[in-house]
Amino acid sequence: MEVELKHLLADLQSLTQSLPDPSHHALLLKIQLRVEDLANLAPVRRSKVEDMSAEVVDSNPYSRLMALQRMGIVENYERIRDFSVAIVGIGGVGSVAAEMLTRCGIGRLLLYDYDKVELANMNRLFFRPDQVGMTKTDAALQTLSDINPDVVLESYTLNITTVTGFETFMSSLKNKSFCPDKQGSGVDLVLSCVDNYEARMAVNQACNELSQTWMESGVSEDAVSGHIQLLIPGETACFACAPPLVVASGVDERTLKREGVCAASLPTTMGVVAGLLVQNTLKLLLGFGQVSPYLGYNSLKDFFPTMQMKPNPQCSNVACLKRQEEYMLAKPTRDAAAKAKMEAEAPSTEEGPLHQDNEWNISVVDDIELDGPDTRSSDVLPEGLTHELPAADEFHEATVGTPVGDTDDLEDLRKQLEAINSS
Amino acid sequence: MEGWDPNTKSTLTQIPLLTTKAGPRDGAAWTQRLKEEYKSLIAYTQMNKSNDNDWFRISAANPQGTRWTGKCWYVYNLLKYEFDLQFDIPVTYPSTAPELELPQLDGKTQKMYRGGKICLTVHFKPLWAKNCPRFGIAHALCLGLAPWLAAEIPILVDSGMIKHKDDTTTTSTES
């Protein structure tokens, strides 16, 4: 639009000069002024910012974020520019999470979705009616690059549950061109904001194989409850370790369902869950506060259950078992590091008794236990949480199905089926 | 399995169960799984034919056996309604079931996800989870697609959402 207006002004000027009759000049000048007003109304894109500054001026997009350092919350906020976060599913939760991270000045965002924006999405945040028909990834790229051009954005329009989609997903996570010195994969965190079990299992598979820390999020189909969960392969339960959890809301509800079978949704619940998810993300990446292993949200009772789940040693996911083994092997190193840290912090506690007399024998008891009562194996659940799907039954009898001839050749079998199909 | 009709139950017990837990990324183990899929599909199709209850055709659309296409049909009021049937084998198969698609019915019913994926969440997914890895494609058709067609097609026909291909009273869009 800016370019169009410039051309219009140039045309007006040449018209003014070529007109011999000066009686029209007043009107032409008026038109010119109106066009100039329009040009001033046109949106201004902010330019990229080289370094995050803590300077408190209206024009600094990061002053309020850098103030987190002055407040003693975050030690080094600018580190956020080194982090890459992958968001799978750019729907009601994923798009809002992407906007939050973009506004926080995250280094790089990778966005995955195969869906298009529809008018039926307008009860949620982020997408606008004029984006209807665009792919969610394209629409998100448009908005996010306007909000903060400093963020490196990558978008992938694909379905991660198909064989080819999954391969692209894996290789994009492994790509280290953004930060070549980084340990492990090419991203720091994967956020799952998908609306179905199949896609969650695909994210779980990829993250288990890559030993990639990820967070899962979900909103129930009745729109009144949700959850976030931190998954560290080998250390915490993976998504396949136990049947998925749902926050019981007192109403019969099933979460992990997707849109289409007319699920309800609210911008509020989705906004809350996106907020919880990104808050946990910031705490994990920037190293402040306590990172929640599982946080549920029941909006009807404003109840927020938390829990911690250990991995299942009999998990059906092979990659999960491998990660569990690695985690066990690394235990001595971990213990040594923890001990060294304890000792480094110890001297400050030995400063003589605080009170000379203690008539009532009052003592301070630590309420943080390392393996507190909230750490449990995955089959015991705290109040307010239930399993969504049953676990697979144990089956011992041999069930090999070979009643159809003795052939064991794939091509023969394929032909057999074709023969029956065409008979 | 409570709530299932005795016919479906007896059919189900005759479909050979599978043993190999392998997905499309598992190399040789997937080939083994694919053989078991074929055996169970062949047995199920044969059984349907001999019981005069033939209702689908399905075959692999690529050599890896990760994409399947075919047809399924349902008879209602003595008229046969036929639809294209297609699905991909997900990377996390068999932990997750294939998502069966009837693309011609996309947007015509609430019991369907975008792209024509039929809704299996309530009646089928828990059964699949409980029986992993013994259930295969044939079981998904028998316990997932068949009851869906039986529940949805009469409603779609009665409400006029789909028309029989020989019904020429209005411009026919459905085969």
Interface residues (C-beta under 8 A of the other chain):
Chain A: D115 I160 T161 T162 V163 F166 N196 Y197 E198 M201 A202 N204 Q205 A240 P243 R254 K257 R258 E259 G260 V261 C262 S316 N317 L389 P390 A391 A392 D393 F395 A398 T399 V400 G401 T402 P403 V404 D408 L410 L413 R414 Q416 L417 E418 I420 N421 S423
Chain B: I15 P16 L17 L18 T19 K21 P24 R25 T31 L34 K35 E36 Y38 K39 S40 L41 I42 A43 T45 Q46 K49 R57 I58 S59 A60 Q64 T66 G70 D88 I89 P90 V91 T92 S95 T96 E99 Q110 K111 M112 Y113 R114 K117 C119 T121 V122 K125 P126 A129 K130 N131 C132 P133 R134
